Every structure is written in structure tokens, then in C-alpha cells.
Amino acid sequence: MFAAERRQLILEMVRANGAVSLRELARVVQTSEVTVRRDVR
């Protein structure tokens, strides 16, 4: 998954759920929590 696609999916999940754990985001986008944390910044 490309970074732009990953960021879009993360944004959609947060908007839909209000709050999502890094662990859950990492599982869904199939990457590490560190990468998700970097994408969220």
C-alpha cells in the first residue's frame, strides 16, 4: 500500500470511529505502529 493510500485509510477510519488505536490502524493497513505514527503526524 502506498503512503498516500495508507494516510487516506487512516483518516477515514478516525473520522468514522472518532478514535482508533495505533495497533488497530497498523493491523488494518498492514504496517508497523511506527509507520502509522509517522503517517499521523
N, CA, C and O atoms as CSV, one atom per row, in Angstrom:
chain,resi,resn,atom,element,x,y,z
A,1,MET,N,N,0.850,-1.179,0.000
A,1,MET,CA,C,0.000,0.000,0.000
A,1,MET,C,C,0.893,1.239,0.000
A,1,MET,O,O,1.853,1.322,0.766
A,2,PHE,N,N,0.575,2.180,-0.848
A,2,PHE,CA,C,1.330,3.424,-0.921
A,2,PHE,C,C,1.014,4.312,0.280
A,2,PHE,O,O,-0.054,4.201,0.882
A,3,ALA,N,N,1.949,5.191,0.620
A,3,ALA,CA,C,1.790,6.072,1.780
A,3,ALA,C,C,0.524,6.919,1.684
A,3,ALA,O,O,-0.190,7.074,2.674
A,4,ALA,N,N,0.241,7.461,0.520
A,4,ALA,CA,C,-0.952,8.305,0.359
A,4,ALA,C,C,-2.227,7.499,0.593
A,4,ALA,O,O,-3.174,8.000,1.199
A,5,GLU,N,N,-2.256,6.264,0.120
A,5,GLU,CA,C,-3.420,5.396,0.335
A,5,GLU,C,C,-3.576,5.073,1.815
A,5,GLU,O,O,-4.683,5.070,2.352
A,6,ARG,N,N,-2.450,4.802,2.461
A,6,ARG,CA,C,-2.442,4.481,3.889
A,6,ARG,C,C,-2.976,5.649,4.703
A,6,ARG,O,O,-3.816,5.465,5.585
A,7,ARG,N,N,-2.490,6.848,4.408
A,7,ARG,CA,C,-2.947,8.040,5.140
A,7,ARG,C,C,-4.436,8.279,4.931
A,7,ARG,O,O,-5.138,8.659,5.868
A,8,GLN,N,N,-4.923,8.062,3.723
A,8,GLN,CA,C,-6.346,8.244,3.437
A,8,GLN,C,C,-7.184,7.250,4.234
A,8,GLN,O,O,-8.206,7.623,4.810
A,9,LEU,N,N,-6.764,5.998,4.272
A,9,LEU,CA,C,-7.495,4.975,5.012
A,9,LEU,C,C,-7.490,5.281,6.505
A,9,LEU,O,O,-8.512,5.125,7.174
A,10,ILE,N,N,-6.349,5.714,7.030
A,10,ILE,CA,C,-6.254,6.087,8.445
A,10,ILE,C,C,-7.222,7.222,8.743
A,10,ILE,O,O,-7.956,7.173,9.730
A,11,LEU,N,N,-7.227,8.230,7.905
A,11,LEU,CA,C,-8.117,9.376,8.095
A,11,LEU,C,C,-9.586,8.946,8.069
A,11,LEU,O,O,-10.379,9.392,8.897
A,12,GLU,N,N,-9.939,8.095,7.133
A,12,GLU,CA,C,-11.320,7.608,7.040
A,12,GLU,C,C,-11.721,6.827,8.285
A,12,GLU,O,O,-12.840,6.973,8.779
A,13,MET,N,N,-10.811,5.994,8.796
A,13,MET,CA,C,-11.111,5.204,9.991
A,13,MET,C,C,-11.310,6.096,11.208
A,13,MET,O,O,-12.223,5.869,12.002
A,14,VAL,N,N,-10.468,7.102,11.360
A,14,VAL,CA,C,-10.582,8.006,12.505
A,14,VAL,C,C,-11.875,8.813,12.409
A,14,VAL,O,O,-12.569,8.998,13.409
A,15,ARG,N,N,-12.192,9.281,11.234
A,15,ARG,CA,C,-13.445,10.039,11.056
A,15,ARG,C,C,-14.665,9.175,11.360
A,15,ARG,O,O,-15.625,9.651,11.966
A,16,ALA,N,N,-14.637,7.937,10.953
A,16,ALA,CA,C,-15.778,7.040,11.143
A,16,ALA,C,C,-15.937,6.602,12.593
A,16,ALA,O,O,-17.056,6.412,13.071
A,17,ASN,N,N,-14.810,6.441,13.296
A,17,ASN,CA,C,-14.855,5.871,14.643
A,17,ASN,C,C,-14.559,6.868,15.753
A,17,ASN,O,O,-14.741,6.549,16.928
A,18,GLY,N,N,-14.117,8.044,15.414
A,18,GLY,CA,C,-13.772,9.035,16.435
A,18,GLY,C,C,-12.375,8.843,16.980
A,18,GLY,O,O,-11.598,9.795,17.058
A,19,ALA,N,N,-12.050,7.625,17.356
A,19,ALA,CA,C,-10.712,7.307,17.864
A,19,ALA,C,C,-10.398,5.863,17.499
A,19,ALA,O,O,-11.264,4.990,17.566
A,20,VAL,N,N,-9.163,5.627,17.118
A,20,VAL,CA,C,-8.720,4.282,16.757
A,20,VAL,C,C,-7.317,4.106,17.314
A,20,VAL,O,O,-6.500,5.023,17.225
A,21,SER,N,N,-7.025,2.952,17.884
A,21,SER,CA,C,-5.696,2.712,18.446
A,21,SER,C,C,-4.667,2.545,17.326
A,21,SER,O,O,-4.992,2.140,16.210
A,22,LEU,N,N,-3.427,2.867,17.659
A,22,LEU,CA,C,-2.343,2.666,16.692
A,22,LEU,C,C,-2.251,1.201,16.298
A,22,LEU,O,O,-2.004,0.874,15.137
A,23,ARG,N,N,-2.451,0.330,17.263
A,23,ARG,CA,C,-2.373,-1.110,16.990
A,23,ARG,C,C,-3.422,-1.522,15.958
A,23,ARG,O,O,-3.125,-2.272,15.028
A,24,GLU,N,N,-4.646,-1.030,16.125
A,24,GLU,CA,C,-5.721,-1.362,15.188
A,24,GLU,C,C,-5.431,-0.785,13.803
A,24,GLU,O,O,-5.612,-1.466,12.793
A,25,LEU,N,N,-4.982,0.463,13.757
A,25,LEU,CA,C,-4.635,1.071,12.468
A,25,LEU,C,C,-3.528,0.283,11.779
A,25,LEU,O,O,-3.603,0.021,10.578
A,26,ALA,N,N,-2.503,-0.094,12.534
A,26,ALA,CA,C,-1.388,-0.851,11.969
A,26,ALA,C,C,-1.867,-2.192,11.420
A,26,ALA,O,O,-1.417,-2.632,10.362
A,27,ARG,N,N,-2.773,-2.834,12.137
A,27,ARG,CA,C,-3.299,-4.121,11.686
A,27,ARG,C,C,-4.071,-3.958,10.375
A,27,ARG,O,O,-3.901,-4.751,9.449
A,28,VAL,N,N,-4.907,-2.943,10.299
A,28,VAL,CA,C,-5.746,-2.738,9.116
A,28,VAL,C,C,-4.910,-2.368,7.893
A,28,VAL,O,O,-5.147,-2.889,6.803
A,29,VAL,N,N,-3.938,-1.479,8.061
A,29,VAL,CA,C,-3.131,-1.055,6.909
A,29,VAL,C,C,-1.904,-1.939,6.700
A,29,VAL,O,O,-1.104,-1.704,5.795
A,30,GLN,N,N,-1.766,-2.955,7.545
A,30,GLN,CA,C,-0.704,-3.955,7.428
A,30,GLN,C,C,0.687,-3.343,7.422
A,30,GLN,O,O,1.493,-3.581,6.522
A,31,THR,N,N,0.944,-2.548,8.450
A,31,THR,CA,C,2.262,-1.954,8.618
A,31,THR,C,C,2.550,-1.841,10.108
A,31,THR,O,O,1.728,-2.246,10.930
A,32,SER,N,N,3.689,-1.305,10.458
A,32,SER,CA,C,4.049,-1.195,11.872
A,32,SER,C,C,3.382,0.009,12.526
A,32,SER,O,O,2.943,0.939,11.851
A,33,GLU,N,N,3.318,-0.029,13.859
A,33,GLU,CA,C,2.775,1.103,14.604
A,33,GLU,C,C,3.642,2.342,14.397
A,33,GLU,O,O,3.127,3.461,14.390
A,34,VAL,N,N,4.935,2.159,14.231
A,34,VAL,CA,C,5.844,3.282,13.992
A,34,VAL,C,C,5.475,3.983,12.685
A,34,VAL,O,O,5.448,5.212,12.628
A,35,THR,N,N,5.195,3.220,11.653
A,35,THR,CA,C,4.814,3.802,10.364
A,35,THR,C,C,3.490,4.544,10.480
A,35,THR,O,O,3.338,5.633,9.925
A,36,VAL,N,N,2.533,3.966,11.196
A,36,VAL,CA,C,1.244,4.632,11.391
A,36,VAL,C,C,1.449,5.936,12.151
A,36,VAL,O,O,0.875,6.964,11.794
A,37,ARG,N,N,2.261,5.893,13.189
A,37,ARG,CA,C,2.539,7.100,13.983
A,37,ARG,C,C,3.143,8.183,13.091
A,37,ARG,O,O,2.770,9.352,13.196
A,38,ARG,N,N,4.060,7.806,12.227
A,38,ARG,CA,C,4.690,8.755,11.303
A,38,ARG,C,C,3.657,9.320,10.325
A,38,ARG,O,O,3.675,10.514,10.025
A,39,ASP,N,N,2.772,8.478,9.835
A,39,ASP,CA,C,1.736,8.925,8.896
A,39,ASP,C,C,0.767,9.894,9.552
A,39,ASP,O,O,0.279,10.817,8.900
A,40,VAL,N,N,0.481,9.696,10.835
A,40,VAL,CA,C,-0.484,10.534,11.543
A,40,VAL,C,C,0.071,11.932,11.788
A,40,VAL,O,O,-0.686,12.901,11.851
A,41,ARG,N,N,1.362,12.038,11.922
A,41,ARG,CA,C,1.981,13.353,12.170
A,41,ARG,C,C,1.781,14.228,11.026
A,41,ARG,O,O,2.227,15.375,11.041
